[in-house]
Amino acid sequence: MSSVEQNLVEGNEGYAYLFKQGDLALPPSQKYAVVTCMDARIDPAAAFHIPLGAAHVIRNAGGSVRDAFRSLVISQQLLGTTEVLVVKHTGCGMLIFDDAVAKDLVRKNKGDAAAREVENLDFLTFPDVEDKVRDDVAWLKGKAVEQGIRVTGWVYDVKTGRVKKVV
C-alpha cells in the first residue's frame, strides 16, 4: 500500500468513527452547485461555507463550466439544483501554459502514443481569470438547458481566502 493509500485509510478511520450524517438526502438541500478548480489550495466546503449535503461541488482544472457541463445538467435535471456559482481563483495553473505546451509535455514525458491520445484535447487554458469567469458564465447562460438557472461568477484569492463577485 502506498503512503497516499495509507493516509486515506487511516484518515477515513477517524472520519468514519465520528460520522453522524449518513441520513442526508441525495439532492443537495440548498439547491445549488459550485464549479471550481481542483487546485489543492482550495477547500470549497470551508472557503465557501458549504455544509455537508448542501450543494454539489464540481471540480476540474481551471474550474471550467465546459468541462463540468455534463455534471451540471445531472445536478439540475435529476437532482433539482437551481443556481450555479462559478468560482475561479488567483494564481491558477491554467494561466501559465497553453495547449501546445501541454501537448509537447505529454509527448516529451510519455511518448508518441500518449501524444496522439491528447492531440485533439482542448486543455481549456486562459490568460486572464476575470475574463474567463465572464466567458464561462456567458457560455453557460447561453445554453437552453440553463434557462431559469441563476449563474454567477466569482474569483477566490488564494492569498487572502476572500471571494470577489465578477458577474
C-alpha positions in Angstrom: 0.0 0.0 0.0 1.4 3.4 -0.9 1.8 6.2 1.7 -1.1 8.0 -0.1 -3.4 5.0 0.2 -2.3 4.5 3.9 -3.2 8.2 4.6 -6.6 7.7 3.0 -7.3 4.5 5.1 -6.1 6.0 8.4 -7.8 9.3 7.8 -11.0 7.6 6.9 -11.0 5.6 10.1 -11.1 8.7 12.2 -13.7 10.4 10.0 -16.0 7.3 9.9 -15.7 6.9 13.7 -17.2 10.4 14.2 -19.5 10.4 11.2 -23.2 11.0 12.0 -24.6 12.4 8.8 -25.4 9.2 6.9 -29.1 10.0 6.5 -28.7 13.1 4.3 -30.9 13.3 1.3 -29.4 12.7 -2.2 -30.5 16.1 -3.7 -28.5 19.0 -2.2 -30.5 20.7 0.4 -29.6 24.3 -0.7 -30.2 23.5 -4.4 -27.0 24.9 -5.8 -23.8 23.8 -7.5 -20.3 25.2 -7.3 -17.9 24.8 -10.2 -14.4 25.5 -9.0 -10.8 24.5 -9.7 -9.2 21.3 -8.5 -6.3 23.3 -7.0 -5.2 21.7 -3.7 -5.1 25.2 -2.1 -8.8 25.5 -2.2 -11.1 23.8 0.3 -14.5 24.6 -1.1 -16.5 23.5 1.9 -14.5 25.7 4.3 -13.8 28.6 1.9 -17.4 28.9 0.6 -19.2 27.8 3.8 -20.8 24.7 2.3 -22.2 22.3 4.9 -22.3 18.6 4.0 -25.3 17.8 1.9 -26.0 21.4 0.9 -24.5 21.7 -2.6 -22.8 19.9 -5.4 -19.1 20.8 -5.7 -17.8 20.1 -9.2 -14.0 20.4 -9.5 -11.7 20.3 -12.5 -8.6 22.0 -13.8 -9.4 25.7 -14.1 -13.0 25.4 -12.8 -14.3 25.1 -16.4 -18.0 25.0 -16.9 -17.5 23.4 -20.3 -15.7 20.5 -18.6 -18.4 20.4 -15.9 -21.4 20.8 -18.2 -22.4 17.1 -18.0 -22.4 17.2 -14.2 -24.3 20.4 -14.1 -27.1 19.0 -16.3 -27.3 16.0 -14.0 -27.3 18.3 -10.9 -30.1 20.4 -12.3 -32.3 18.0 -14.2 -32.1 14.9 -11.9 -31.3 16.5 -8.5 -33.0 19.8 -8.6 -30.3 22.5 -8.3 -31.4 25.9 -9.5 -28.2 28.0 -9.1 -24.6 27.8 -10.2 -21.6 29.6 -8.7 -18.6 29.6 -11.0 -15.5 30.2 -8.8 -12.1 30.6 -10.4 -9.0 31.7 -8.4 -5.9 33.8 -8.4 -2.6 32.1 -9.2 -4.3 29.3 -11.3 -2.1 26.9 -13.1 -4.2 27.3 -16.2 -2.8 30.7 -16.7 0.8 29.5 -17.2 0.6 27.3 -20.3 -1.4 26.7 -23.5 -2.5 23.7 -25.5 0.8 23.5 -27.4 2.9 23.4 -24.3 0.7 20.8 -22.6 0.8 18.6 -25.7 4.6 18.9 -26.1 5.0 17.9 -22.4 2.9 14.8 -22.9 5.0 13.9 -26.0 8.2 14.5 -24.1 7.1 12.7 -20.9 5.1 9.9 -22.3 5.9 9.4 -25.9 4.2 9.5 -29.3 1.3 7.1 -28.4 0.3 9.3 -25.5 0.7 12.4 -27.6 -1.8 11.0 -30.1 -4.3 10.4 -27.3 -4.3 14.2 -26.5 -3.8 15.7 -29.9 -7.4 16.8 -30.2 -7.8 17.7 -26.5 -8.6 21.3 -25.6 -6.9 21.9 -22.2 -9.2 25.0 -21.7 -6.4 27.3 -20.6 -6.9 31.0 -20.3 -4.7 34.2 -20.0 -7.0 36.2 -17.6 -9.0 34.9 -14.6 -11.8 37.5 -14.5 -12.2 37.4 -18.3 -12.6 33.6 -18.1 -15.1 33.9 -15.4 -17.2 36.2 -17.6 -16.7 33.9 -20.6 -17.8 30.8 -18.6 -20.8 32.5 -17.1 -21.9 33.8 -20.6 -21.3 30.3 -22.2 -23.4 28.6 -19.5 -26.2 31.2 -19.7 -26.3 30.7 -23.4 -27.3 27.0 -23.1 -31.0 26.3 -23.5 -30.9 23.7 -20.7 -29.7 26.5 -18.4 -32.9 28.7 -18.8 -34.2 29.5 -15.3 -30.9 28.7 -13.6 -29.2 31.5 -11.8 -25.5 31.7 -12.7 -22.9 34.0 -11.1 -19.1 34.2 -11.4 -16.5 34.7 -8.7 -12.8 34.9 -8.1 -11.3 33.3 -5.0 -8.0 34.9 -3.8 -5.6 32.1 -2.7 -3.5 34.5 -0.7 -6.3 36.1 1.4 -9.1 33.4 1.3 -11.6 36.1 0.1 -14.0 35.9 -2.8 -15.0 38.7 -5.2 -18.0 38.7 -7.4 -17.2 39.3 -11.0 -20.6 38.8 -12.7 
